[in-house]
Amino acid sequence: MAISWHYKRPILAKNITGQLTSGLFNRLAYLGQRRIGKTMFLLKDLTPALLKANCIPVYISMWSNKNAPQKEIINKLQLSIDQLGKKNAVQSVLTAEITKVKALGITAEFGKLDPVVTSDDELIIISNLLRQLVKEAAPKRVILLVDEIQHLITAKEFSPLQFMLRTILDELNESIGVLYTGSSRRGIEAMFNDKDMPFFNSANQVAFPHLGDDYVLHINAMLKKHFGLHYNSVELIGYFNSINQSAFWFDRLAQYLALNQVSLQVGCKNIDEMMRLESQYDSTVDALTNIQQGVLIRVVDQLSRYDDEAIDLYKKLGVKNPNRSQIQSAYKSLLNKRLITKVANTVFIEESGIAKFIKEQHNL
């Protein structure tokens, strides 16, 4: 049997399970940047916790069929109904889903979109399947885990599907729980906060907690135990924080270190280059003014954009006389460029390593 490197988050899973089964929160939307471990948490931590709580979790990713997500919804609902009452059936379905997610990997995020409008028949089928699932699962509570929900606002062809889902979920009300997650905070914000959108004000929005130092220590211990590799934990934690706690890229670092048996410096440099190539940091940063780059650094570092230290940074980047108006304008531009997202009073970073890249470009 393969060794599992998954870092378990039982407390978080228990808390969210409690929220979804309390009767107080029927719809939750967890926001988080790309690649911080949301999907694996849903499948490997939250799902077992929900099963233990006598629920029926149904995981549906809008990225599994990006052109026709309605077909994926129909498939998963029908599969869940077919598996009701069968021993370990739900767990078997989710195990297959984990394998599928790992196989898709990074390719799920890219590719040309050719959206297909949901037919009237498909809309009716989805509504009826949801009603049937809730009825046949009783007294167990059905919990939909809808991943990458923001995908439904990427094309006008998906509008009928959105309206239908909102309608049927409102009809079913507290008889079904729903947890939405997404990798675009701007998309999630638009879905649930824009009064003209079907899902407006339909879910409580919560920031998805990032992995912390314990996750890094777990990976370091695994490298030591299974590969005899010894790395400085403080340096590993520092690098993890510099890429905005991206579990995806940190896992890639662990893989590279295990395969190549190299120093941490060499491994980090390789991952930095992979991130730069994939995210096209060069072109992104070239499109930013010097003060926008400086403001982004301060936001990522969670530091004041207006204090003396910030002003000194802007000057180092070539801004002659930085003033409050320029700083505010730069901040708004970063929001418009979707490099940062503000939801309520929390600011989120959309690209894991771009601030680190800017610092290296300017030797900061």
N, C-alpha and C positions, 0 to 999 in steps of 0.2 A: 504494500500500500504506500502511495506517495506521501511524503511528509507535508503536512499543512503548515504554511507560513502565515496563515490568516491570523490577524490580531483580533481577538474577540473583545466585544464591547457589551458585556452582559448588563451593566447598569443602565446604559443608554437604551438598550433593547427593552429592558424592564420598564423604564420610565415611559417610553413611547407606547408600549403595549398598554400600560395603565391609562394613558391618555385616550387611546382608541377604544378602550372597553369601559371607560368611566361613565359614558352616557352624556358627558359634558362637552366632549369634542368629537363630533362626527366627521368633520372634514379638516384635515391638517395639510399644510403645504410647507415642506421643508426646503429651504433655499440653500444652495451651496455652489461654489465654483466647480468647474470641471475637475474631475480626477482627484477627489479627496476621499474616495472610498465609499460613496453613498450606495452604489448598486450592490457591492459585495456585502455591505452592512445589511441591506434589505434582505438579501437572499440567505446569508449565512448567520446573521444574528437575530434580526427582527422576526423573520419567518418562524424559526424554532420557538421563539418566545410566544408568538401568537398561537401556534399550535398547542403549546403547553397551557395557554389560557383558554383552550377550548374554542378557538376561532378557526375559520377557514380563510387563510390568506390566498389571494389570487394576484400573482405578479404579472403585470402587463407593461412592456416597454414600447413606447411610441416609436422607438428607433428600430425595433425588430422588423418592421415593414414600413419604411419611411414614406413610401409613395401611397400606401393604402393602409394606414393604421387601423382602420375599421375592420380589416380582415384579421389582423392580429388580435383585436379585442374579441371578435366572434370566436376565433380559434381557442383562446384561453378560457373564455366563459364556457364554451361547450366542453372543453377538456375537463374543467373543474366539475361540471355537472356529472359527467361520465364517471369521474373518480370518487364521487361522494359515496361514503360507506365502505370503500375498499381500504383495507389495512395498509398503512404507510404510503398510500397512493399520492397524497399531496406532497410528501417529502420527495418521492421519486420524481414527480413533475418538476419540483424546484431544483433538484440535483441536475436534471437535464438542462434546466435554464441556466444554471451556473456554468455548465460546460459550453453552452451556446454563447453566453456573454463573453467568456474567455476566448472563444474561437473568433468572434467578431472583432473583439479588441478595439483597436484604434480606428479600424475601417468604418465602424458604425457612425462615426462623426462626420465623415466626408462622403463625397459622391454627389452626382447630379440629382436634383430633386425633380421628379415628374409626377406631381400629385394627381390622385384620382378622386373624383367627387364620390362621396358615399351615396349609394342609391337609396331610394325610398324603402325598398325591401330590406336592405342591410340595416337601415335605421330601426325598422320594426323588429328585425331579428335580434338586434342588440338589446332593445328595450325588453323584449319577451324573455331573452336569456337571463337578464339581470333579475327580473321578477321570479323566474323559475328557480334560479340559483338560491336566492334569498329564502324562498318558500321551502325548498327541499333540504336546505342546510339547517333550518331551524330544528332545535333551539340554539344551534351554534351560530355565532355571529360572523357574517362574511366581511372580510376586510380587503378592499381593493388596494393594491400597491401599484400606483400608476407612475412609472418612471419616465423621465424626459417629457413631461406634460407640456412644456413650452413649445414642443414641436408642432402642436396643433394650431399655433398662430403664425406659422411660417408660410402658409399659403391660404388664399381665400377659399380654395376647394374644400378645406377642412371645416369651414364655418357651420354647415348643417350638422356635422358630427358633434361639434362643440355644443350647439344649442340643444340637440337631442340628449346628450349626456347630462347637461345641467338639468333638463326637464325631468328625466327619469330618476336622477339621484335626489332631486327635490321631492319627487313623488314617494320614493322609498324612505326618505327622511332618515330617522334614527335606526331603521332596521338594517342599515348597511353603513360600515365605516369606510372612509377613503383617506389614504395617505398619498399626496402628490409630492413628487420630487422633480427637480430639474437642474440642469447644469448651466442655465442662463438666468442669472438673477434679473436681468432686464426683461427677459421674456416672462418670467414668473410674475414680476411686478406688473407688467402690462396686462397679463391674464386676469389677475385678481384685484387690481386696483383701478383699472380703467372702467368707468361706468358704462361705456359702450360695448364692453366685451361680455360674452355669455356667462363667464365664470366670475363676474364682478362680485366681490364681497361674499364669496361662497365658501371660503376656507380661512382658518386662522393661520397666519404666516409665522414661521419660526426659522431662525438661522440654524443650519445643520452644523453641529459641533465638529470642529477640526480634530484630527488625531493629534496627540501631544507627545511629550517626551517618552512616555511609557511605550508607545508604539516603536519609537526609534530604538529604545533599549531592547525591546523584544527582537527586532530584526538583527541588531548587533549580536545578541546572544545566540540567535540561530546561525549566524555566519561563523561564530566561534565554535559552536557545538558540532555543526555538520561539515564545516570546511576548514576548521583550524585557523580561521582568520581573526586577527586582533586589530581592532580599530578604536580610536579614541572616541568615547561616547559624546564628549562635549563638542568635538568637531563634527560628528555626525548630526547632532541636534542643531548645531549652527547652520549646517547646510540645509537640513530639512526646513528650518525656518526661513532660510533665504529663498526657497522655492515655494513659499506660502503654503507649507504643509501639504504638498501634493503627494498623496500616497502612490499614485500612478508612477510618477517619476522617481520617487524614492525606492519603490519596488524594482524599477529598472536599474537603479544604481546597485542595489543588492545583487541582482542577477549578473550585472557586469563584473562586480567585484568577485563573485563566486566563480564565474567562468574564466576570468583572466588572472586572478590572483595578483592584483596590482595594488599600488598605494591608493589611499583615499583621494589624494590630490589628482591622480591620473583618472580615477573613476569619475570624480565630480566634473572634471574638465570634459570628459566624454559625454556625460549627460547634459551638460550645459550646451554643448554643440548640437546634440540631438534636439533639444528644446528650441534652440535658435533656428535650426533648419525647418522644423515642423511648423513653428509658430510665425516664421518669417519676421523675426524681430527687427532685422535690418530695415526692411521697408516700413514697418510700423514706427520705429523710432525716427527714421528719416522724415516721416510725415509730422513729427512733433516739433514744436518750437523749443528752444532751450528752457524757457520758463515752464513749459508744460512738462518737460522731462523732470525738472527739479521738483515741481509740485507732485508729480506722480511718485517720486522717491519718498517725499515726506509723508504722503498718504499711506504708502506701503509700509513704511517704518512706524506708522502711527504716531507721528510727531507733528508739532504745530507747523502750519504753513506760513506763519507770519512773524515768528520770533527772530532774534538776531542770527541764530544758527542757520535758519532757513534762508535768510537774506544773504548770508555768506555763501551758502550753497548755490543760490541763483547766480551770484556774481562769478563764482568759479566756473559756472557753465556758460558764462559769456553774456549774461544779462547786465547791462550797464547800470541802470537805475531802477531796480525792481520796486514796484509799489503795490499797495493793496488792491487797486483796481486791476492791475495786470494779473495778480495772483488769483483773484476771483474769476477773471475771464479764463485763465488757464484751467482752473478747476472745472468750470462749466464745459469747456472743450473736451476734457477727459471724459466727462459724463456723456457728452454727445457722441464721442468716438467709441463709447462702450468699453473703455479700458477700465473704468470703475463704475460701480452701481451703488446708489444710495437707496436703501429701503428703511423707512422710518428714520431712526437716528444712527443706523449702522451703515458703514461704507464697506463695500466688498471689492476685492480685486479680481478681475476677470482673467488675467494672464499670469500664470504662476511665477515665471522667472524674468519678466521684462524689466523690473526695477534693478535686479541684479545685473542684467545685461547692460543697462545704461551706466551703472556705476563702473563696470569694467571698461566700457568704452571711454570713459572720462578719467579712469584711474582714481576713482574716489574711494 
